[in-house]
Amino acid sequence: MQEQALTDAIVAKSAELTKCRRRFLSHILMLFLSINHRISINHRINFTQLARHSGRYCARWMRLNFEKFTDLAWINLPLIQQHGSGHFILALDPTYLPKSGKKTPGLGRYWSGTAQKALWGVEATLLSVLDVDKHTAWHLDAVQTPGPTEREERVSA
């Protein structure tokens, strides 16, 4: 229960969140910490799996809560200030994610560094703070790259 107290303390620092939202985020953080140890690294965590392990929230409730925007950088900023060495570098990392289907937002052809060619899927750009002295990375933000149709709409507008 020490981990639950830690996640509660981290989430409680955000004054702009409602009590219900704080409880949900604390619960989700705890699930992410515990589920990673129970399932294989090759499986992705989805809402159905989160609900199965949750015992408190159903998959629909989780989907609805994940649709609401929350600036999660505030979770790592105090940790970076408290535990970081002070010698930091900002890093941007565009990441390709394979995805099939036709209705996924942002779907298109993106460069995969592993395959060394453009592949069908989605792309996200991650912003991280790298601690040079401690050889660690702290995640700050992730933004999905707009798909080809979204880019065309922005150019024509």
N, C-alpha and C positions, 0 to 999 in steps of 0.2 A: 504494500500500500504506500510505500515511500515514493514510488514513481507517480502515483495518483496525486499525492500531495504536491509534488513538484510541478506537474502539469496544471493543477489548480492554481498554484501560486503564479505561474507564468501568465496564464490567461486572465487572472484577476487584475493584473496591472493595466489592462486596457479599459479605461473609463467609458469609452464610447459604445461598448457592447452592452446589450441587455443581459439580465441575469440568465435568461433562457439560452441566449446565444453563447454566453461564457460556459455554461454547463455542457452544451453540445460540443463546442470546440475542445474543451478539456477531455471529454469522453472520446472524441475522435482521435486526438493526439495519443491517448492511452491505447486505443485500438491499434493504431499504426505501430506503436512500439511493441505491442504484444503479438500481433498477427504475423509480422515479419519473421518471427522465430518459429512459427507453427506451420507455415506453408513453404513450399519450394520457391526458390528464387525465380524460377521460370514462370510462375503464375502471377497474374496481375491482381491487385486488390480492387474489387468492384463493389458497388453498393449492396449487392446480394450477399457477398461474403462479409462485408462490414455488418450488415443487419444480422446475419447468422451468428456472429461472434459477439454482437452488442448486448442482446438481451434487454435493451432499453428502447431502441429506436428501430422502426421498420425501414425497409429499403426506400419506400416512397418518401418518408420523412427526411431521410438522408439526402435524397436527390433534391428535394425542395430547399434544404438548408445549404447545400453546395451551390445552388443557383444564386444565392445571395452573395454579393461581393463583400469580402473582408480583407483588409490590408494586413497580410500575415507577416510583413517585414518586422513589425513591432515585437514578434516573438523572439527573433534572433538578435535584434539590435542590442537589448540589454545583456544578452549572453556574450556577444562579441565584445562589448565594453568591459564586462566583468572578467572574462576568461581569456581574452585575446592578448597578444603580445604588444600590440600597438604598431606593428610593422605589417601593413596590409597592402594588397593590390586588388583592384576590381577586375573581374573577369566576365566576359560574355561568352556563352557557349550555345550556338545553335544546335539543336538536337533533333534528329529525324526519328519519327516513330512510325513503324509500318501500320497501316490501317486499311481495311477493305470496306466495301460498301459504297453507297452513292449519296447518302444523306448526312454524312459526317461533316460538320462545319470546317472549312479551311482545307478540305481535301484537295490534293494536287500532286504534282511531281516536285520533289525536293531532293537536294543533294545529300547523299549518304556517304560520309567519310569512310565508313567500314567497307562498303561495296565499291567505292570510288566511281559512283555514277548516280544519276537522278532516278529515284524510285517513287512509286505511288504511295502516298501516306500523308501525314501531317508533320508540321515542324513547330517547335517551340524554342524560344530563346531564353536562356537562363542567366540571371545576373547573380553573381556570387562575390563574396569577399574572401580572398585567400590570405591566410595568416602565414607569412613567409617563415617566421621563426618556429612556429609550432607545426607546420606542414599540414594544416587543416583548411577546409573550405566551409564557409557559412552561406547558406542559401538566403537570398533576399527576395527575388521575384522571378516569376516565369510568365511569359507572354506568348500566346500562340500566334504564329505567323499567319496573316490573312491569306486565304486561298486565292486562286487566280480570278475568280468572279468578283470577290470582294475588292481586290486591287483594281480591277477594271472599273468597278462602280465608283471608287474613290477618285480615279483619274478623270472620269467623264463628268463628275459632279462639280 
